[in-house]
Amino acid sequence: MTPRHRKVSYIKKIIFSDSEKQILHFLESLKSDDYSEIFSSLSPQEIERFVEVVFKSQNLSQTIKEIPDVILPEMLDIIPIKTLTEVLIAAPEKLASLLVKKISREREKVIFDQLPPAQVKRFERFLMYPEDTCGYIMSPDFFSISQESPAGQAVEGLRKFAHNDHIVYIYVLDETRLVGVVSLRDLFLAEPSTLVRDLMSRKLVTIHVNDDREKAAGLVAQYNYLAIPVVNDQLEILGIIKVDDIVDVIRDEFTEDIQKIGGTEALDEPYMTMPFRGLLRKRAGWLTILFLGEMLTATAMGFFQNRIERAVVLALFVPLIISSGGNSGSQASTLVIRSLAIGEITLKDWYKVLRRELGAGLSLGLLLGGIGFIRVTLWSLVSNIYGPHWFLVACTIFTSLIGVVLWGTIAGSMLPFVLKKLGFDPAASSAPFVATLVDVTGLVIYFTAASLILFQVLV
């Protein structure tokens, strides 16, 4: 029995016991993957009891962190409205914001109807921003102070803010506008009478509340800050994005991009807990599109059927040609998608990328074309497999590989820019998509080169 199976057996054994302390102690040992396994193994009654105990946990904030995003909404639908309302009112801002965003719209309305207007306004603030924005993932727990305040007053204010263990920077305001930042070290080492404005750094790195959350991940990686302030158009600080928030963003975005690069829709939950029909639905769409695209390959082959009949040897090299073009396009596409994702390049850099990939594609085409030419030549010295016109065949392969690899590299590097410009995810120009495109056009390049070089033979 695996450790996870033992955990499932144990929770089934104690779930209806009177010892909630024993169950809460068990909760502390669970990790994210454990929740998925346990949830899929419990009966509806056992799940209801499990959720009830979870929300009685003294360490609820820490426990919630371990619950996968796909399971949390289901748990929030099970817990009684009264209990959930009490949890939301008592919860710290960060936890309350997380829970409110995961509650179903039906339950949200019922809960809001039972709350005083001030509490409703507090919760509605968490729902103002779309899920892919910085406003959605920002934490409302930050410490700010006026630039005219003395350091001693700031220290006293921090003591009252001691419940928050994530304070790393003190944000300095000119009335409501963010103008600087002070580190804890500088603040505590300063004389109590020193004004905060004399300690602060004006070199601010901020991010707008409506910016894409991937941009925040890029800023944290670029500057190695532990937190980035989130501001509005008036430079008022609305919240902060911490490193642990960014880790979740990077994981989610990386998972989504990898799945798209592989030619499938992003999965909404872990692979092992995803329903079989849902898994098929996620994969079938892209696979069908790619299949229809590959059917154009047969159309292209049919168009050049007469030439193939006159020089059957050309058919031997079709897999070589189309795979070389697809591979070069997939390479270029992957490199550009990664660079766009982490902010190394932007849309305005498309020409620089094109210029580099023209050189790379030509060089790689010459390399592979040279290898293909040598291969045909060597085989022709010891056999008659390529016929009396082997030299022209070798020249066709050489020329075709240069053209196909160059085209594949250009197409693979430019497609992410085109998709991003149109508002789509660049990861959608996945390896299979690029390969399908280059397969069809590669055949056209190959047989066109064959028609020109082997013209005397094919007529």
C-alpha positions in Angstrom: 0.0 0.0 0.0 1.4 3.4 -1.0 1.7 6.3 1.5 -1.2 8.0 -0.1 -3.4 5.0 0.0 -2.5 4.7 3.7 -3.6 8.3 4.3 -6.9 7.6 2.5 -7.5 4.5 4.7 -6.6 6.4 7.8 -8.9 9.4 7.1 -11.8 7.0 6.4 -11.1 5.3 9.7 -11.1 8.5 11.8 -13.4 10.8 9.8 -16.5 10.2 11.9 -14.7 9.9 15.2 -15.4 12.4 18.0 -11.7 13.4 18.1 -11.6 16.5 15.8 -8.2 17.2 17.3 -6.9 13.9 15.8 -8.4 14.9 12.4 -6.9 18.4 12.6 -3.5 16.9 13.4 -3.8 14.7 10.4 -4.7 17.7 8.2 -1.4 19.3 9.0 0.5 16.4 7.4 -1.4 16.7 4.1 0.1 18.2 0.9 -1.7 19.4 -2.2 -1.5 16.1 -4.1 -2.9 14.3 -1.0 -6.1 16.4 -1.1 -6.8 15.3 -4.8 -6.3 11.6 -3.9 -8.4 11.8 -0.7 -11.3 13.8 -2.3 -11.6 11.3 -5.2 -11.7 8.4 -2.7 -14.3 9.6 -0.1 -18.0 9.2 -0.2 -20.2 12.3 -0.3 -20.9 12.0 3.5 -17.2 11.6 4.2 -16.3 14.6 2.1 -18.9 16.7 3.9 -17.5 15.7 7.3 -13.9 16.3 6.0 -14.8 19.8 4.7 -16.5 20.7 8.0 -13.4 19.8 10.0 -11.1 21.7 7.6 -12.9 24.9 8.1 -12.7 24.5 11.9 -8.9 24.4 11.7 -7.1 27.0 13.8 -4.5 27.0 11.0 -7.1 27.6 8.2 -4.9 29.9 6.2 -2.1 27.4 6.0 -4.5 24.5 5.3 -6.2 26.4 2.5 -2.7 26.9 0.8 -2.4 23.2 0.4 -5.8 22.6 -1.2 -5.7 22.5 -5.0 -7.6 25.3 -6.8 -9.8 22.7 -8.6 -11.0 21.2 -5.2 -11.4 24.4 -3.2 -14.6 25.6 -5.0 -16.2 22.2 -4.4 -15.3 22.4 -0.7 -16.8 25.9 -0.5 -20.1 24.6 -2.0 -20.3 21.9 0.7 -19.7 24.0 3.8 -22.9 25.5 5.4 -23.6 29.1 4.4 -23.6 30.2 8.1 -20.2 28.7 8.7 -18.7 30.1 5.5 -20.0 33.6 6.3 -18.4 33.4 9.8 -15.1 32.3 8.3 -15.1 35.1 5.7 -15.8 37.8 8.3 -13.1 36.6 10.7 -10.5 35.7 8.0 -7.5 37.9 7.3 -7.8 39.9 4.1 -5.5 37.6 2.1 -7.5 34.5 3.0 -10.8 36.2 2.6 -9.9 37.4 -0.9 -8.9 33.9 -1.9 -12.1 32.3 -0.6 -14.4 35.0 -2.1 -12.9 34.5 -5.5 -13.6 30.7 -5.3 -17.2 30.9 -4.1 -19.9 30.1 -6.7 -22.0 33.1 -7.8 -25.2 31.6 -6.3 -23.6 31.3 -2.8 -21.9 34.6 -3.1 -25.2 36.4 -3.6 -26.8 34.6 -0.6 -23.8 35.4 1.6 -23.6 39.1 0.5 -27.3 39.5 1.3 -26.6 38.5 4.9 -23.6 40.9 5.4 -23.5 44.5 6.4 -22.7 47.0 3.5 -19.2 47.6 4.8 -18.3 43.9 4.7 -19.9 43.5 1.2 -17.8 46.4 -0.1 -14.7 44.8 1.4 -15.4 41.5 -0.5 -16.5 43.2 -3.7 -13.1 44.8 -3.9 -11.6 41.3 -4.3 -13.8 40.6 -7.3 -13.1 43.7 -9.3 -10.3 42.4 -11.5 -10.2 39.6 -14.1 -8.4 36.4 -13.1 -5.4 37.0 -15.3 -4.6 40.4 -13.9 -2.3 41.6 -11.2 -5.3 43.0 -9.3 -6.7 39.5 -8.9 -3.6 38.0 -7.3 -2.4 40.9 -5.3 -2.4 40.8 -1.5 -4.0 43.6 0.4 -1.6 43.1 3.3 1.1 45.9 3.0 2.4 48.6 5.3 2.6 52.3 4.1 3.4 55.5 5.8 3.7 59.2 5.0 7.1 60.5 3.9 6.8 63.2 6.6 6.7 60.6 9.4 9.7 60.0 11.6 11.3 56.6 11.6 10.3 56.0 15.2 6.6 56.4 14.3 7.0 54.0 11.5 8.5 51.4 13.8 5.7 51.8 16.2 3.2 51.4 13.4 5.0 48.2 12.3 4.6 46.8 15.8 0.8 47.1 15.5 1.2 45.4 12.1 3.0 42.4 13.7 0.3 39.9 12.8 1.6 40.1 9.2 4.7 38.0 8.7 5.2 39.0 5.1 6.2 42.7 5.6 9.6 43.2 3.8 9.3 46.8 2.5 7.6 49.9 3.9 5.9 51.9 1.1 6.2 55.7 1.4 3.3 58.0 0.4 3.0 61.6 -0.5 -0.6 61.9 0.7 -2.1 59.0 -1.3 0.6 58.7 -4.1 3.3 56.2 -3.8 6.7 58.0 -4.0 9.3 55.6 -2.4 10.2 52.5 -0.5 12.2 51.8 2.7 13.6 48.5 3.7 13.1 47.1 7.3 16.9 47.2 7.8 17.3 50.9 7.0 14.2 51.8 9.1 15.4 50.0 12.3 18.9 51.2 12.0 17.9 54.9 11.6 17.5 57.4 14.4 13.9 57.6 15.6 13.7 61.3 14.6 14.9 60.8 11.1 12.2 61.5 8.6 11.1 58.6 6.4 11.7 60.7 3.2 15.4 60.8 4.1 15.6 57.0 4.3 13.5 56.0 1.3 14.6 55.1 -2.2 12.8 56.7 -5.1 13.8 53.9 -7.5 10.4 52.3 -7.6 9.4 49.2 -9.6 5.6 49.1 -9.7 3.0 47.3 -11.8 -0.4 48.4 -12.8 -3.4 46.7 -11.3 -4.8 45.8 -14.7 -1.5 44.4 -16.1 -1.3 40.7 -17.0 0.0 38.7 -14.0 2.7 37.2 -16.2 4.3 40.7 -16.3 4.6 40.6 -12.5 6.4 37.3 -12.7 8.9 38.9 -15.2 9.5 41.9 -12.9 10.2 39.7 -9.8 12.6 37.5 -11.9 14.3 40.6 -13.3 14.8 42.6 -10.1 14.9 39.8 -7.5 12.5 41.7 -5.3 10.5 39.9 -2.6 7.4 42.0 -3.4 6.1 44.3 -6.1 3.6 47.2 -5.3 0.4 47.2 -7.4 -0.8 50.7 -8.3 -3.6 52.4 -10.2 -3.4 55.3 -12.7 -3.0 57.8 -9.9 0.0 55.8 -8.5 -2.0 54.9 -5.4 -0.8 51.6 -4.0 -3.7 49.0 -3.9 -1.8 45.9 -2.9 1.4 44.0 -3.3 2.4 40.8 -5.2 4.7 38.6 -3.2 7.2 36.0 -4.4 4.9 33.1 -3.2 2.1 34.6 -5.3 4.4 34.7 -8.3 5.5 31.0 -7.8 1.8 30.0 -8.2 1.5 32.2 -11.3 4.6 30.7 -12.9 3.5 27.2 -12.2 0.1 27.8 -13.7 1.3 29.6 -16.7 4.1 27.1 -17.3 1.7 24.2 -17.1 -0.8 25.9 -19.5 2.0 26.8 -22.0 3.5 23.3 -22.0 0.1 21.7 -22.6 -0.6 24.1 -25.5 2.9 23.5 -26.9 2.0 19.8 -26.9 -1.1 20.5 -28.9 -3.8 20.2 -26.3 -6.0 22.6 -24.3 -4.9 23.5 -20.8 -6.3 21.0 -18.3 -8.4 22.5 -15.5 -7.4 20.0 -12.9 -4.6 17.4 -12.2 -4.2 14.7 -14.9 -5.1 11.8 -12.6 -8.3 13.4 -11.3 -9.5 14.7 -14.7 -12.6 12.8 -15.9 -11.9 10.6 -18.9 -14.5 12.4 -21.1 -13.0 15.8 -20.1 -9.6 14.6 -21.0 -10.8 13.4 -24.4 -12.6 16.7 -25.0 -9.5 18.7 -24.2 -7.3 16.7 -26.6 -9.7 16.0 -29.4 -10.2 19.6 -30.6 -6.6 20.4 -31.3 -6.0 16.9 -32.6 -8.8 17.2 -35.1 -7.5 20.6 -36.3 -4.0 19.3 -36.7 -5.4 16.2 -38.6 -7.4 18.4 -41.0 -4.2 20.5 -41.5 -2.2 17.4 -42.3 -4.8 16.3 -44.9 -3.4 19.2 -47.0 -0.2 17.2 -47.1 -2.1 14.5 -49.1 -3.5 17.2 -51.3 0.0 18.6 -52.0 1.3 15.1 -52.8 -1.6 14.6 -55.2 -0.8 17.8 -57.0 2.8 16.6 -57.7 1.7 13.0 -58.4 2.9 13.1 -62.0 6.4 14.2 -61.0 6.5 11.5 -58.4 5.5 8.8 -60.9 8.4 10.0 -63.2 10.9 10.0 -60.4 9.8 7.6 -57.7 13.0 8.2 -55.9 11.6 11.6 -54.8 9.1 9.9 -52.5 12.0 8.3 -50.5 12.9 11.7 -49.1 9.5 13.1 -48.3 9.7 12.2 -44.6 13.2 13.6 -44.4 12.2 16.9 -45.9 9.0 17.5 -43.9 10.4 16.4 -40.6 13.4 18.7 -41.0 11.2 21.7 -41.7 8.8 20.8 -38.8 11.7 20.3 -36.4 13.4 23.6 -37.2 10.0 25.5 -36.9 9.3 23.9 -33.6 12.7 24.8 -32.3 12.3 28.5 -33.3 8.7 28.6 -32.0 9.7 27.2 -28.6 12.6 29.7 -28.2 10.5 32.7 -29.1 7.5 31.6 -26.9 9.8 31.3 -23.9 11.5 34.6 -24.5 8.1 36.4 -24.9 6.8 34.7 -21.7 9.6 35.9 -19.5 10.0 39.4 -21.0 13.3 38.9 -22.8 11.7 40.2 -26.0 8.5 42.2 -26.8 6.4 42.6 -29.9 8.5 45.5 -31.2 11.5 43.1 -31.3 10.0 41.0 -34.1 12.4 42.4 -36.8 15.5 41.7 -34.7 14.2 38.1 -34.1 13.5 37.8 -37.9 17.0 38.9 -38.7 18.6 36.5 -36.3 16.4 33.6 -37.5 17.1 34.3 -41.1 20.8 33.7 -40.4 20.1 30.7 -38.2 17.7 29.1 -40.7 20.1 29.6 -43.6 23.0 28.2 -41.6 21.0 25.2 -40.3 19.6 24.6 -43.8 23.2 24.5 -45.3 24.3 22.1 -42.5 21.4 19.7 -43.0 21.4 20.1 -46.8 25.2 19.3 -46.9 24.6 16.2 -44.8 21.8 15.1 -47.2 24.0 15.7 -50.2 26.8 13.7 -48.7 24.4 10.9 -47.8 23.1 10.6 -51.3 26.6 10.7 -52.8 28.0 8.0 -50.5 25.1 5.6 -51.1 25.3 6.2 -54.9 29.0 5.1 -54.9 28.1 1.7 -53.6 24.6 1.1 -55.0 22.3 2.2 -57.8 19.4 3.0 -55.4 19.1 6.6 -56.6 19.5 5.8 -60.3 21.7 7.4 -63.0 20.7 10.9 -62.1 21.8 10.7 -58.4 23.8 13.9 -58.6 20.7 15.8 -59.6 18.8 14.1 -56.8 21.5 15.1 -54.3 21.3 18.7 -55.5 17.5 18.6 -55.1 17.8 17.4 -51.5 20.5 20.0 -50.8 18.5 22.9 -52.2 15.2 21.7 -50.7 16.6 21.3 -47.2 18.0 24.9 -47.3 14.6 26.2 -48.4 12.5 24.1 -46.0 14.6 24.6 -42.9 14.8 28.4 -43.6 11.1 28.6 -44.1 10.4 26.5 -41.0 12.6 28.7 -38.9 11.0 31.9 -40.1 7.4 30.6 -39.7 8.2 29.1 -36.3 9.7 32.4 -35.0 7.1 34.8 -36.4 3.9 32.9 -35.6 4.1 33.7 -31.8 4.5 37.4 -32.7 1.4 37.3 -35.0 -0.7 35.5 -32.4 0.3 37.8 -29.6 -0.4 40.8 -31.8 -3.9 39.4 -32.5 -4.5 38.9 -28.8 -4.0 35.1 -28.7 -1.7 33.1 -26.5 1.7 32.7 -28.3 1.9 29.2 -26.9 -1.0 28.3 -29.2 1.6 28.3 -32.1 2.6 25.0 -30.6 5.1 22.5 -32.0 2.3 20.4 -33.7 0.7 23.5 -35.2 4.0 24.8 -36.7 5.0 21.3 -37.8 1.6 20.9 -39.7 2.0 24.3 -41.4 5.6 23.5 -42.4 4.8 20.0 -43.6 2.5 21.3 -46.3 4.6 24.2 -47.5 7.7 22.0 -47.2 6.3 19.6 -49.8 5.6 22.5 -52.1 9.2 23.8 -51.7 10.6 20.2 -52.2 8.7 19.4 -55.4 9.2 22.8 -56.9 12.9 22.4 -56.4 12.7 18.9 -57.9 10.8 20.3 -60.9 13.5 22.9 -61.6 16.6 20.7 -61.0 15.3 17.4 -62.4 13.4 19.1 -65.2 15.2 17.2 -67.9 14.4 13.9 -66.3 10.8 14.6 -65.4 9.6 15.8 -68.8 
